[in-house]
Amino acid sequence: MTDSFLTIAKAEEGLFKDKGSKFIAYAFPVETEEEIKEHIDQLKKSHHSARHHCYAWRLGASMKHFRANDDGEPSSTAGKPILGQIRRLNLTNVLVVVVRYFGGTLLGVSGLINAYKESAADVLERATIVEKLVETKFQVYFDYPNMNPVMRLFKEEGLKQHENQFELRCKITSSVRKSEAERIIEKLKKIEGVEIVVVE
């Protein structure tokens, strides 16, 4: 089971030039297709006079969810080479957009493939690559008198408390590395009066 993945820490920008054409590359850490669409729409607005806004993205720890778009360039000359660089570095939850300003000289198919590949490679080399854990989020419900054993287990296992409510019926929202989730949840369930709801 994959419970960690590589992505980029923050947005980056790079530039590649060939025969007068300018290729401005942007890389963004993303988590949803809505975010991806927002970034692309924003770049199309800020670079409205550019001829092409080509991109590729990949989402999820399984890395099965991805797309490449040539945006009017000859088929497979832009999106695919960009996606190739994302794959080369084994990244996910990432979007790379390359904005092209045409310089008047045609680059040909191999020239285009190279330009988009180099642009994507450049921006991803500038990025800080980080490892993130895939976590299972859950809520723990228990009666106030059972707080001590619950809190003891939280301390022993070093569990995070994202939110908590301590009333007659208490609730703690926590998350744990996916591969550890089953073991932790079973331990919590053994405490009298504890209910667990897995959120995601």
PyMOL commands that place a pseudoatom at each C-alpha (Angstrom):
pseudoatom trace, name=CA, resn=MET, resi=1, chain=A, elem=C, hetatm=0, pos=[0.000, 0.000, 0.000]
pseudoatom trace, name=CA, resn=THR, resi=2, chain=A, elem=C, hetatm=0, pos=[1.326, 3.394, -0.997]
pseudoatom trace, name=CA, resn=ASP, resi=3, chain=A, elem=C, hetatm=0, pos=[0.975, 5.776, 1.912]
pseudoatom trace, name=CA, resn=SER, resi=4, chain=A, elem=C, hetatm=0, pos=[3.471, 8.435, 0.915]
pseudoatom trace, name=CA, resn=PHE, resi=5, chain=A, elem=C, hetatm=0, pos=[4.149, 10.349, -2.292]
pseudoatom trace, name=CA, resn=LEU, resi=6, chain=A, elem=C, hetatm=0, pos=[6.438, 13.040, -3.697]
pseudoatom trace, name=CA, resn=THR, resi=7, chain=A, elem=C, hetatm=0, pos=[5.170, 16.465, -4.690]
pseudoatom trace, name=CA, resn=ILE, resi=8, chain=A, elem=C, hetatm=0, pos=[6.479, 20.042, -4.791]
pseudoatom trace, name=CA, resn=ALA, resi=9, chain=A, elem=C, hetatm=0, pos=[6.487, 22.350, -1.772]
pseudoatom trace, name=CA, resn=LYS, resi=10, chain=A, elem=C, hetatm=0, pos=[5.314, 25.531, -3.506]
pseudoatom trace, name=CA, resn=ALA, resi=11, chain=A, elem=C, hetatm=0, pos=[4.691, 27.156, -6.888]
pseudoatom trace, name=CA, resn=GLU, resi=12, chain=A, elem=C, hetatm=0, pos=[7.733, 27.787, -9.104]
pseudoatom trace, name=CA, resn=GLU, resi=13, chain=A, elem=C, hetatm=0, pos=[8.455, 29.524, -12.400]
pseudoatom trace, name=CA, resn=GLY, resi=14, chain=A, elem=C, hetatm=0, pos=[11.054, 28.877, -15.105]
pseudoatom trace, name=CA, resn=LEU, resi=15, chain=A, elem=C, hetatm=0, pos=[11.960, 30.129, -18.590]
pseudoatom trace, name=CA, resn=PHE, resi=16, chain=A, elem=C, hetatm=0, pos=[13.301, 28.459, -21.744]
pseudoatom trace, name=CA, resn=LYS, resi=17, chain=A, elem=C, hetatm=0, pos=[14.039, 30.199, -25.076]
pseudoatom trace, name=CA, resn=ASP, resi=18, chain=A, elem=C, hetatm=0, pos=[14.562, 28.741, -28.543]
pseudoatom trace, name=CA, resn=LYS, resi=19, chain=A, elem=C, hetatm=0, pos=[14.766, 30.610, -31.887]
pseudoatom trace, name=CA, resn=GLY, resi=20, chain=A, elem=C, hetatm=0, pos=[12.909, 33.608, -30.525]
pseudoatom trace, name=CA, resn=SER, resi=21, chain=A, elem=C, hetatm=0, pos=[10.099, 31.561, -28.944]
pseudoatom trace, name=CA, resn=LYS, resi=22, chain=A, elem=C, hetatm=0, pos=[9.712, 32.017, -25.209]
pseudoatom trace, name=CA, resn=PHE, resi=23, chain=A, elem=C, hetatm=0, pos=[8.469, 29.156, -23.053]
pseudoatom trace, name=CA, resn=ILE, resi=24, chain=A, elem=C, hetatm=0, pos=[7.474, 30.252, -19.536]
pseudoatom trace, name=CA, resn=ALA, resi=25, chain=A, elem=C, hetatm=0, pos=[6.938, 27.255, -17.271]
pseudoatom trace, name=CA, resn=TYR, resi=26, chain=A, elem=C, hetatm=0, pos=[4.894, 27.192, -14.076]
pseudoatom trace, name=CA, resn=ALA, resi=27, chain=A, elem=C, hetatm=0, pos=[4.664, 24.355, -11.553]
pseudoatom trace, name=CA, resn=PHE, resi=28, chain=A, elem=C, hetatm=0, pos=[2.007, 24.242, -8.825]
pseudoatom trace, name=CA, resn=PRO, resi=29, chain=A, elem=C, hetatm=0, pos=[1.264, 21.821, -5.997]
pseudoatom trace, name=CA, resn=VAL, resi=30, chain=A, elem=C, hetatm=0, pos=[-2.426, 20.857, -6.417]
pseudoatom trace, name=CA, resn=GLU, resi=31, chain=A, elem=C, hetatm=0, pos=[-4.956, 18.557, -4.766]
pseudoatom trace, name=CA, resn=THR, resi=32, chain=A, elem=C, hetatm=0, pos=[-8.091, 18.818, -6.923]
pseudoatom trace, name=CA, resn=GLU, resi=33, chain=A, elem=C, hetatm=0, pos=[-9.112, 19.281, -10.547]
pseudoatom trace, name=CA, resn=GLU, resi=34, chain=A, elem=C, hetatm=0, pos=[-10.876, 22.519, -9.508]
pseudoatom trace, name=CA, resn=GLU, resi=35, chain=A, elem=C, hetatm=0, pos=[-7.528, 23.937, -8.346]
pseudoatom trace, name=CA, resn=ILE, resi=36, chain=A, elem=C, hetatm=0, pos=[-5.925, 22.858, -11.626]
pseudoatom trace, name=CA, resn=LYS, resi=37, chain=A, elem=C, hetatm=0, pos=[-8.636, 24.612, -13.639]
pseudoatom trace, name=CA, resn=GLU, resi=38, chain=A, elem=C, hetatm=0, pos=[-8.229, 27.814, -11.576]
pseudoatom trace, name=CA, resn=HIS, resi=39, chain=A, elem=C, hetatm=0, pos=[-4.459, 27.928, -12.171]
pseudoatom trace, name=CA, resn=ILE, resi=40, chain=A, elem=C, hetatm=0, pos=[-4.864, 27.339, -15.924]
pseudoatom trace, name=CA, resn=ASP, resi=41, chain=A, elem=C, hetatm=0, pos=[-7.639, 29.948, -16.231]
pseudoatom trace, name=CA, resn=GLN, resi=42, chain=A, elem=C, hetatm=0, pos=[-5.526, 32.465, -14.303]
pseudoatom trace, name=CA, resn=LEU, resi=43, chain=A, elem=C, hetatm=0, pos=[-2.496, 31.898, -16.570]
pseudoatom trace, name=CA, resn=LYS, resi=44, chain=A, elem=C, hetatm=0, pos=[-4.670, 32.228, -19.693]
pseudoatom trace, name=CA, resn=LYS, resi=45, chain=A, elem=C, hetatm=0, pos=[-5.827, 35.619, -18.371]
pseudoatom trace, name=CA, resn=SER, resi=46, chain=A, elem=C, hetatm=0, pos=[-2.374, 36.883, -17.401]
pseudoatom trace, name=CA, resn=HIS, resi=47, chain=A, elem=C, hetatm=0, pos=[-0.826, 35.573, -20.663]
pseudoatom trace, name=CA, resn=HIS, resi=48, chain=A, elem=C, hetatm=0, pos=[-3.800, 36.258, -22.948]
pseudoatom trace, name=CA, resn=SER, resi=49, chain=A, elem=C, hetatm=0, pos=[-1.552, 37.194, -25.868]
pseudoatom trace, name=CA, resn=ALA, resi=50, chain=A, elem=C, hetatm=0, pos=[0.407, 33.915, -25.719]
pseudoatom trace, name=CA, resn=ARG, resi=51, chain=A, elem=C, hetatm=0, pos=[-0.370, 31.431, -28.454]
pseudoatom trace, name=CA, resn=HIS, resi=52, chain=A, elem=C, hetatm=0, pos=[-0.346, 28.230, -26.389]
pseudoatom trace, name=CA, resn=HIS, resi=53, chain=A, elem=C, hetatm=0, pos=[-0.918, 27.243, -22.747]
pseudoatom trace, name=CA, resn=CYS, resi=54, chain=A, elem=C, hetatm=0, pos=[0.135, 23.582, -22.691]
pseudoatom trace, name=CA, resn=TYR, resi=55, chain=A, elem=C, hetatm=0, pos=[0.014, 21.550, -19.524]
pseudoatom trace, name=CA, resn=ALA, resi=56, chain=A, elem=C, hetatm=0, pos=[0.131, 18.199, -17.771]
pseudoatom trace, name=CA, resn=TRP, resi=57, chain=A, elem=C, hetatm=0, pos=[-0.898, 17.145, -14.285]
pseudoatom trace, name=CA, resn=ARG, resi=58, chain=A, elem=C, hetatm=0, pos=[-1.079, 14.110, -12.058]
pseudoatom trace, name=CA, resn=LEU, resi=59, chain=A, elem=C, hetatm=0, pos=[-3.167, 13.622, -8.912]
pseudoatom trace, name=CA, resn=GLY, resi=60, chain=A, elem=C, hetatm=0, pos=[-3.362, 11.087, -6.093]
pseudoatom trace, name=CA, resn=ALA, resi=61, chain=A, elem=C, hetatm=0, pos=[-0.956, 8.715, -4.384]
pseudoatom trace, name=CA, resn=SER, resi=62, chain=A, elem=C, hetatm=0, pos=[-1.914, 5.914, -6.815]
pseudoatom trace, name=CA, resn=MET, resi=63, chain=A, elem=C, hetatm=0, pos=[-0.741, 8.214, -9.680]
pseudoatom trace, name=CA, resn=LYS, resi=64, chain=A, elem=C, hetatm=0, pos=[-3.457, 6.792, -11.953]
pseudoatom trace, name=CA, resn=HIS, resi=65, chain=A, elem=C, hetatm=0, pos=[-5.196, 10.143, -12.444]
pseudoatom trace, name=CA, resn=PHE, resi=66, chain=A, elem=C, hetatm=0, pos=[-3.374, 12.343, -14.984]
pseudoatom trace, name=CA, resn=ARG, resi=67, chain=A, elem=C, hetatm=0, pos=[-3.852, 14.416, -18.118]
pseudoatom trace, name=CA, resn=ALA, resi=68, chain=A, elem=C, hetatm=0, pos=[-1.710, 16.037, -20.822]
pseudoatom trace, name=CA, resn=ASN, resi=69, chain=A, elem=C, hetatm=0, pos=[-2.931, 18.835, -23.112]
pseudoatom trace, name=CA, resn=ASP, resi=70, chain=A, elem=C, hetatm=0, pos=[-1.192, 20.184, -26.256]
pseudoatom trace, name=CA, resn=ASP, resi=71, chain=A, elem=C, hetatm=0, pos=[-3.447, 23.295, -26.513]
pseudoatom trace, name=CA, resn=GLY, resi=72, chain=A, elem=C, hetatm=0, pos=[-3.171, 23.591, -30.284]
pseudoatom trace, name=CA, resn=GLU, resi=73, chain=A, elem=C, hetatm=0, pos=[0.439, 22.435, -30.677]
pseudoatom trace, name=CA, resn=PRO, resi=74, chain=A, elem=C, hetatm=0, pos=[0.964, 19.377, -32.953]
pseudoatom trace, name=CA, resn=SER, resi=75, chain=A, elem=C, hetatm=0, pos=[-0.281, 16.194, -31.243]
pseudoatom trace, name=CA, resn=SER, resi=76, chain=A, elem=C, hetatm=0, pos=[1.971, 14.869, -28.434]
pseudoatom trace, name=CA, resn=THR, resi=77, chain=A, elem=C, hetatm=0, pos=[4.610, 17.625, -28.831]
pseudoatom trace, name=CA, resn=ALA, resi=78, chain=A, elem=C, hetatm=0, pos=[3.753, 19.526, -25.635]
pseudoatom trace, name=CA, resn=GLY, resi=79, chain=A, elem=C, hetatm=0, pos=[1.548, 17.831, -23.022]
pseudoatom trace, name=CA, resn=LYS, resi=80, chain=A, elem=C, hetatm=0, pos=[3.295, 14.459, -23.283]
pseudoatom trace, name=CA, resn=PRO, resi=81, chain=A, elem=C, hetatm=0, pos=[6.875, 15.793, -22.828]
pseudoatom trace, name=CA, resn=ILE, resi=82, chain=A, elem=C, hetatm=0, pos=[5.647, 17.860, -19.833]
pseudoatom trace, name=CA, resn=LEU, resi=83, chain=A, elem=C, hetatm=0, pos=[3.982, 14.788, -18.297]
pseudoatom trace, name=CA, resn=GLY, resi=84, chain=A, elem=C, hetatm=0, pos=[7.175, 12.844, -19.000]
pseudoatom trace, name=CA, resn=GLN, resi=85, chain=A, elem=C, hetatm=0, pos=[9.107, 15.169, -16.663]
pseudoatom trace, name=CA, resn=ILE, resi=86, chain=A, elem=C, hetatm=0, pos=[6.491, 14.780, -13.900]
pseudoatom trace, name=CA, resn=ARG, resi=87, chain=A, elem=C, hetatm=0, pos=[6.831, 10.990, -14.272]
pseudoatom trace, name=CA, resn=ARG, resi=88, chain=A, elem=C, hetatm=0, pos=[10.630, 11.110, -14.413]
pseudoatom trace, name=CA, resn=LEU, resi=89, chain=A, elem=C, hetatm=0, pos=[10.714, 12.669, -10.943]
pseudoatom trace, name=CA, resn=ASN, resi=90, chain=A, elem=C, hetatm=0, pos=[7.916, 10.378, -9.695]
pseudoatom trace, name=CA, resn=LEU, resi=91, chain=A, elem=C, hetatm=0, pos=[5.785, 13.366, -8.673]
pseudoatom trace, name=CA, resn=THR, resi=92, chain=A, elem=C, hetatm=0, pos=[2.054, 13.595, -8.089]
pseudoatom trace, name=CA, resn=ASN, resi=93, chain=A, elem=C, hetatm=0, pos=[-0.399, 16.293, -6.930]
pseudoatom trace, name=CA, resn=VAL, resi=94, chain=A, elem=C, hetatm=0, pos=[1.394, 18.590, -9.342]
pseudoatom trace, name=CA, resn=LEU, resi=95, chain=A, elem=C, hetatm=0, pos=[0.441, 20.746, -12.340]
pseudoatom trace, name=CA, resn=VAL, resi=96, chain=A, elem=C, hetatm=0, pos=[2.971, 22.049, -14.880]
pseudoatom trace, name=CA, resn=VAL, resi=97, chain=A, elem=C, hetatm=0, pos=[1.851, 24.669, -17.409]
pseudoatom trace, name=CA, resn=VAL, resi=98, chain=A, elem=C, hetatm=0, pos=[4.134, 25.944, -20.183]
pseudoatom trace, name=CA, resn=VAL, resi=99, chain=A, elem=C, hetatm=0, pos=[3.057, 29.218, -21.821]
pseudoatom trace, name=CA, resn=ARG, resi=100, chain=A, elem=C, hetatm=0, pos=[4.537, 29.740, -25.297]
pseudoatom trace, name=CA, resn=TYR, resi=101, chain=A, elem=C, hetatm=0, pos=[5.085, 33.056, -27.022]
pseudoatom trace, name=CA, resn=PHE, resi=102, chain=A, elem=C, hetatm=0, pos=[5.810, 32.340, -30.690]
pseudoatom trace, name=CA, resn=GLY, resi=103, chain=A, elem=C, hetatm=0, pos=[9.022, 33.915, -31.949]
pseudoatom trace, name=CA, resn=GLY, resi=104, chain=A, elem=C, hetatm=0, pos=[8.288, 33.717, -35.691]
pseudoatom trace, name=CA, resn=THR, resi=105, chain=A, elem=C, hetatm=0, pos=[10.475, 30.680, -36.454]
pseudoatom trace, name=CA, resn=LEU, resi=106, chain=A, elem=C, hetatm=0, pos=[8.914, 27.209, -36.571]
pseudoatom trace, name=CA, resn=LEU, resi=107, chain=A, elem=C, hetatm=0, pos=[10.717, 24.739, -34.340]
pseudoatom trace, name=CA, resn=GLY, resi=108, chain=A, elem=C, hetatm=0, pos=[9.452, 21.540, -35.967]
pseudoatom trace, name=CA, resn=VAL, resi=109, chain=A, elem=C, hetatm=0, pos=[8.134, 18.516, -34.079]
pseudoatom trace, name=CA, resn=SER, resi=110, chain=A, elem=C, hetatm=0, pos=[11.435, 17.500, -32.468]
pseudoatom trace, name=CA, resn=GLY, resi=111, chain=A, elem=C, hetatm=0, pos=[12.205, 21.143, -31.579]
pseudoatom trace, name=CA, resn=LEU, resi=112, chain=A, elem=C, hetatm=0, pos=[8.822, 21.529, -29.879]
pseudoatom trace, name=CA, resn=ILE, resi=113, chain=A, elem=C, hetatm=0, pos=[9.145, 18.261, -27.950]
pseudoatom trace, name=CA, resn=ASN, resi=114, chain=A, elem=C, hetatm=0, pos=[12.567, 19.357, -26.737]
pseudoatom trace, name=CA, resn=ALA, resi=115, chain=A, elem=C, hetatm=0, pos=[11.408, 22.869, -25.805]
pseudoatom trace, name=CA, resn=TYR, resi=116, chain=A, elem=C, hetatm=0, pos=[8.430, 21.654, -23.735]
pseudoatom trace, name=CA, resn=LYS, resi=117, chain=A, elem=C, hetatm=0, pos=[10.511, 18.904, -22.144]
pseudoatom trace, name=CA, resn=GLU, resi=118, chain=A, elem=C, hetatm=0, pos=[13.316, 21.330, -21.194]
pseudoatom trace, name=CA, resn=SER, resi=119, chain=A, elem=C, hetatm=0, pos=[10.862, 23.952, -19.906]
pseudoatom trace, name=CA, resn=ALA, resi=120, chain=A, elem=C, hetatm=0, pos=[9.141, 21.405, -17.652]
pseudoatom trace, name=CA, resn=ALA, resi=121, chain=A, elem=C, hetatm=0, pos=[12.487, 19.956, -16.498]
pseudoatom trace, name=CA, resn=ASP, resi=122, chain=A, elem=C, hetatm=0, pos=[13.769, 23.455, -15.673]
pseudoatom trace, name=CA, resn=VAL, resi=123, chain=A, elem=C, hetatm=0, pos=[10.793, 24.507, -13.543]
pseudoatom trace, name=CA, resn=LEU, resi=124, chain=A, elem=C, hetatm=0, pos=[10.702, 21.167, -11.686]
pseudoatom trace, name=CA, resn=GLU, resi=125, chain=A, elem=C, hetatm=0, pos=[14.432, 21.379, -10.977]
pseudoatom trace, name=CA, resn=ARG, resi=126, chain=A, elem=C, hetatm=0, pos=[13.836, 24.761, -9.340]
pseudoatom trace, name=CA, resn=ALA, resi=127, chain=A, elem=C, hetatm=0, pos=[11.087, 23.281, -7.163]
pseudoatom trace, name=CA, resn=THR, resi=128, chain=A, elem=C, hetatm=0, pos=[11.641, 21.822, -3.711]
pseudoatom trace, name=CA, resn=ILE, resi=129, chain=A, elem=C, hetatm=0, pos=[10.441, 18.221, -3.727]
pseudoatom trace, name=CA, resn=VAL, resi=130, chain=A, elem=C, hetatm=0, pos=[8.793, 17.028, -0.514]
pseudoatom trace, name=CA, resn=GLU, resi=131, chain=A, elem=C, hetatm=0, pos=[7.441, 13.705, 0.685]
pseudoatom trace, name=CA, resn=LYS, resi=132, chain=A, elem=C, hetatm=0, pos=[3.862, 13.734, 1.962]
pseudoatom trace, name=CA, resn=LEU, resi=133, chain=A, elem=C, hetatm=0, pos=[2.003, 11.020, 3.799]
pseudoatom trace, name=CA, resn=VAL, resi=134, chain=A, elem=C, hetatm=0, pos=[-1.359, 9.654, 2.772]
pseudoatom trace, name=CA, resn=GLU, resi=135, chain=A, elem=C, hetatm=0, pos=[-3.418, 9.850, 5.930]
pseudoatom trace, name=CA, resn=THR, resi=136, chain=A, elem=C, hetatm=0, pos=[-6.695, 8.424, 7.184]
pseudoatom trace, name=CA, resn=LYS, resi=137, chain=A, elem=C, hetatm=0, pos=[-8.765, 11.041, 8.988]
pseudoatom trace, name=CA, resn=PHE, resi=138, chain=A, elem=C, hetatm=0, pos=[-11.084, 9.911, 11.762]
pseudoatom trace, name=CA, resn=GLN, resi=139, chain=A, elem=C, hetatm=0, pos=[-13.186, 11.175, 14.657]
pseudoatom trace, name=CA, resn=VAL, resi=140, chain=A, elem=C, hetatm=0, pos=[-13.126, 9.645, 18.118]
pseudoatom trace, name=CA, resn=TYR, resi=141, chain=A, elem=C, hetatm=0, pos=[-16.295, 9.949, 20.223]
pseudoatom trace, name=CA, resn=PHE, resi=142, chain=A, elem=C, hetatm=0, pos=[-16.278, 9.035, 23.916]
pseudoatom trace, name=CA, resn=ASP, resi=143, chain=A, elem=C, hetatm=0, pos=[-17.923, 9.937, 27.239]
pseudoatom trace, name=CA, resn=TYR, resi=144, chain=A, elem=C, hetatm=0, pos=[-16.128, 12.384, 29.488]
pseudoatom trace, name=CA, resn=PRO, resi=145, chain=A, elem=C, hetatm=0, pos=[-15.306, 9.768, 32.193]
pseudoatom trace, name=CA, resn=ASN, resi=146, chain=A, elem=C, hetatm=0, pos=[-13.345, 7.760, 29.551]
pseudoatom trace, name=CA, resn=MET, resi=147, chain=A, elem=C, hetatm=0, pos=[-11.076, 10.667, 28.689]
pseudoatom trace, name=CA, resn=ASN, resi=148, chain=A, elem=C, hetatm=0, pos=[-7.978, 9.370, 30.554]
pseudoatom trace, name=CA, resn=PRO, resi=149, chain=A, elem=C, hetatm=0, pos=[-7.491, 6.101, 28.629]
pseudoatom trace, name=CA, resn=VAL, resi=150, chain=A, elem=C, hetatm=0, pos=[-8.217, 7.886, 25.312]
pseudoatom trace, name=CA, resn=MET, resi=151, chain=A, elem=C, hetatm=0, pos=[-5.718, 10.678, 26.030]
pseudoatom trace, name=CA, resn=ARG, resi=152, chain=A, elem=C, hetatm=0, pos=[-3.137, 8.134, 27.253]
pseudoatom trace, name=CA, resn=LEU, resi=153, chain=A, elem=C, hetatm=0, pos=[-3.377, 6.292, 23.931]
pseudoatom trace, name=CA, resn=PHE, resi=154, chain=A, elem=C, hetatm=0, pos=[-3.109, 9.581, 22.007]
pseudoatom trace, name=CA, resn=LYS, resi=155, chain=A, elem=C, hetatm=0, pos=[0.074, 10.365, 23.937]
pseudoatom trace, name=CA, resn=GLU, resi=156, chain=A, elem=C, hetatm=0, pos=[1.606, 6.874, 23.598]
pseudoatom trace, name=CA, resn=GLU, resi=157, chain=A, elem=C, hetatm=0, pos=[1.014, 6.797, 19.830]
pseudoatom trace, name=CA, resn=GLY, resi=158, chain=A, elem=C, hetatm=0, pos=[1.904, 10.476, 19.261]
pseudoatom trace, name=CA, resn=LEU, resi=159, chain=A, elem=C, hetatm=0, pos=[-1.470, 11.091, 17.591]
pseudoatom trace, name=CA, resn=LYS, resi=160, chain=A, elem=C, hetatm=0, pos=[-2.432, 14.517, 16.299]
pseudoatom trace, name=CA, resn=GLN, resi=161, chain=A, elem=C, hetatm=0, pos=[-5.478, 16.395, 17.548]
pseudoatom trace, name=CA, resn=HIS, resi=162, chain=A, elem=C, hetatm=0, pos=[-6.829, 18.588, 14.738]
pseudoatom trace, name=CA, resn=GLU, resi=163, chain=A, elem=C, hetatm=0, pos=[-9.949, 19.592, 16.672]
pseudoatom trace, name=CA, resn=ASN, resi=164, chain=A, elem=C, hetatm=0, pos=[-11.400, 18.611, 19.989]
pseudoatom trace, name=CA, resn=GLN, resi=165, chain=A, elem=C, hetatm=0, pos=[-14.564, 19.161, 22.011]
pseudoatom trace, name=CA, resn=PHE, resi=166, chain=A, elem=C, hetatm=0, pos=[-14.519, 18.132, 25.645]
pseudoatom trace, name=CA, resn=GLU, resi=167, chain=A, elem=C, hetatm=0, pos=[-18.086, 18.062, 26.925]
pseudoatom trace, name=CA, resn=LEU, resi=168, chain=A, elem=C, hetatm=0, pos=[-20.255, 15.248, 28.370]
pseudoatom trace, name=CA, resn=ARG, resi=169, chain=A, elem=C, hetatm=0, pos=[-19.806, 13.480, 25.029]
pseudoatom trace, name=CA, resn=CYS, resi=170, chain=A, elem=C, hetatm=0, pos=[-16.329, 14.279, 23.761]
pseudoatom trace, name=CA, resn=LYS, resi=171, chain=A, elem=C, hetatm=0, pos=[-15.001, 14.332, 20.208]
pseudoatom trace, name=CA, resn=ILE, resi=172, chain=A, elem=C, hetatm=0, pos=[-11.445, 14.460, 18.849]
pseudoatom trace, name=CA, resn=THR, resi=173, chain=A, elem=C, hetatm=0, pos=[-10.644, 14.709, 15.135]
pseudoatom trace, name=CA, resn=SER, resi=174, chain=A, elem=C, hetatm=0, pos=[-7.327, 13.083, 14.288]
pseudoatom trace, name=CA, resn=SER, resi=175, chain=A, elem=C, hetatm=0, pos=[-5.448, 11.591, 11.345]
pseudoatom trace, name=CA, resn=VAL, resi=176, chain=A, elem=C, hetatm=0, pos=[-2.767, 8.958, 11.012]
pseudoatom trace, name=CA, resn=ARG, resi=177, chain=A, elem=C, hetatm=0, pos=[-0.585, 7.477, 8.298]
pseudoatom trace, name=CA, resn=LYS, resi=178, chain=A, elem=C, hetatm=0, pos=[-2.773, 5.153, 6.211]
pseudoatom trace, name=CA, resn=SER, resi=179, chain=A, elem=C, hetatm=0, pos=[-0.697, 2.027, 6.882]
pseudoatom trace, name=CA, resn=GLU, resi=180, chain=A, elem=C, hetatm=0, pos=[-1.073, 2.605, 10.647]
pseudoatom trace, name=CA, resn=ALA, resi=181, chain=A, elem=C, hetatm=0, pos=[-4.778, 3.491, 10.634]
pseudoatom trace, name=CA, resn=GLU, resi=182, chain=A, elem=C, hetatm=0, pos=[-6.255, 0.032, 11.156]
pseudoatom trace, name=CA, resn=ARG, resi=183, chain=A, elem=C, hetatm=0, pos=[-3.989, -0.752, 14.121]
pseudoatom trace, name=CA, resn=ILE, resi=184, chain=A, elem=C, hetatm=0, pos=[-4.643, 2.602, 15.838]
pseudoatom trace, name=CA, resn=ILE, resi=185, chain=A, elem=C, hetatm=0, pos=[-8.403, 2.470, 15.290]
pseudoatom trace, name=CA, resn=GLU, resi=186, chain=A, elem=C, hetatm=0, pos=[-8.576, -1.082, 16.692]
pseudoatom trace, name=CA, resn=LYS, resi=187, chain=A, elem=C, hetatm=0, pos=[-6.686, 0.053, 19.817]
pseudoatom trace, name=CA, resn=LEU, resi=188, chain=A, elem=C, hetatm=0, pos=[-9.060, 2.979, 20.322]
pseudoatom trace, name=CA, resn=LYS, resi=189, chain=A, elem=C, hetatm=0, pos=[-12.114, 0.762, 19.852]
pseudoatom trace, name=CA, resn=LYS, resi=190, chain=A, elem=C, hetatm=0, pos=[-10.944, -1.440, 22.729]
pseudoatom trace, name=CA, resn=ILE, resi=191, chain=A, elem=C, hetatm=0, pos=[-11.477, 1.458, 25.139]
pseudoatom trace, name=CA, resn=GLU, resi=192, chain=A, elem=C, hetatm=0, pos=[-14.948, 1.259, 26.647]
pseudoatom trace, name=CA, resn=GLY, resi=193, chain=A, elem=C, hetatm=0, pos=[-17.561, 3.536, 25.117]
pseudoatom trace, name=CA, resn=VAL, resi=194, chain=A, elem=C, hetatm=0, pos=[-15.377, 4.734, 22.245]
pseudoatom trace, name=CA, resn=GLU, resi=195, chain=A, elem=C, hetatm=0, pos=[-16.889, 5.191, 18.791]
pseudoatom trace, name=CA, resn=ILE, resi=196, chain=A, elem=C, hetatm=0, pos=[-14.793, 5.848, 15.680]
pseudoatom trace, name=CA, resn=VAL, resi=197, chain=A, elem=C, hetatm=0, pos=[-16.015, 7.490, 12.481]
pseudoatom trace, name=CA, resn=VAL, resi=198, chain=A, elem=C, hetatm=0, pos=[-13.582, 7.397, 9.550]
pseudoatom trace, name=CA, resn=VAL, resi=199, chain=A, elem=C, hetatm=0, pos=[-13.934, 10.670, 7.622]
pseudoatom trace, name=CA, resn=GLU, resi=200, chain=A, elem=C, hetatm=0, pos=[-11.728, 9.880, 4.608]
for i in range(1, 200): cmd.bond("trace and resi %d" % i, "trace and resi %d" % (i + 1))
show_as sticks, trace
zoom trace
